[in-house]
Amino acid sequence: MSMIQEFKEFAMKGSVIDMAVGIIIGAAVGKMVSTLVENILMPVIGVFMGGVDFSELSITVGNAAIGYGAFIQAMIDFLIVAFVIFMILKAITNMKARYETEKAEEPQADPAEVVLLTEIRDLLKQGR
């Protein structure tokens, strides 16, 4: 099998495509959360902290400026994204558990052969 054929089979697997869709959606959610934190949450938090602009917070050591405000902002981004992903995974897990419970509760129908053999047995018992 050629390398191109192997790659084609790998790339067309459902799990790879699902993963790609998840990465794209995750990147979009991450961008939305970053914008939310940077443009809405951090200014509000800054107002409550006496007008502090977190993006400007830094410590100067020698000639280097250590921007810890940007780090705080990135941590808030991370916490929000992690919480959103946690909630999505929790919802998916609950849906899977509910589906498995419903599936287990459904009575399993006998295969057609078993039904036919049962009918034949019953007819033989009746003497036909």
N, C-alpha and C positions, 0 to 999 in steps of 0.2 A: 504494500500500500504506500502510495507516495506521501510525502510530507504535507503537501497541499491538501490531499484528501483527508488525512488525519486531522489537520487543523480545521477543515470545514466541518467535520463531524463534531469536533470539540466545540467549535463556536456556535453550532446550531443546536446544541443541547438546551433543553428548557431551563435548566438551573443556571447556565451561564447567561442566558438572556434575562432571566429574572434578576440575577445579581446585577447586571448592567443597568436595568431599569431602577433597581434599588439604589445604586450608586448615584445615578442622575437625580433621582428624587431627593436623596439625602443631601446632595450638594445644593439643590435648590432650597431645601428647608434650612440648611446651614446658613446660606446667604440671607434668607429672610430673618432668621434669628439674629444674625450679626447686625443687620440693619435695625431690627427692633431694639437690640441692646444699645447700639451706638447712638441712634437718633432719638430714642424715646426713653428707655429706662435710665441710662447713665445721666442725661441731663436732669431728670427728676431726682435721682439719687444725689446728684451734685447740688441741687437746690436745697435739699434737706440737710446737706452737710455744709451749708454756708456758702453756696455758690462755687463749689470746687468743680473744675473741669478735669475729669479723670484722664483724658488723653494728654493733658499737659503735666500731670504729676510725674516728677522725676527727682532723683537724687544725683547731685554732681559729685563725682569722685575724681579729683584731678581734672583732667580734660574730658573725661567720659561722663555722659549723662545716662543714668540708669532709669529708664522709663517704666516704673512700676505701675503707673496708672493704666498703661496699655495692657499690662499683664493682668491687672484686676479685671479689666473689661473683657479680656480673653477668657478668664476663668468664669465670669458670669455667662458668657456665650456658651462655654462648654457645659456648664451646669444645666442651662436651659435645653440645649440640644440633647444631652444625656437623659433629661427628664422626659422630653418628648418621645425619644426612641424607646425608653422604658415603658411609657404609657401605650405606645403602639404595639410593642411586643406583648405586653400584658393583655391587650385587647385581642390580639391574634391567638394567644395561648388560650384565653377563655373561649373564643369561638371554636377552636379546634376541640377543646374538651367537651363543649356542648354538642358539637357535631358527633364526636365519638360516642357520647352518652346516648344521643338519639339513634345513632346507627346500631348500637348494641341493644337498644330496647325494641327495635323493629323485629318482628318475628321473621325468621328465615323460612322462606318457602322451600318446599321439597323440590328437588329437581324433577323434571317431567318423567324421567325413567322410573323414579321411585313411585310416583303417583300411578303410573301405568302398571307397574308390577304389583302395587297394592290392589288395584282394581282387578287384576288377573287373579290374585290370591283369593280375594273376596268371591269372585265368580266361581272359582274352583271349590271353595268351601260350600257354596250353595248348590253344587252338583251340576253346574251347567257345562 
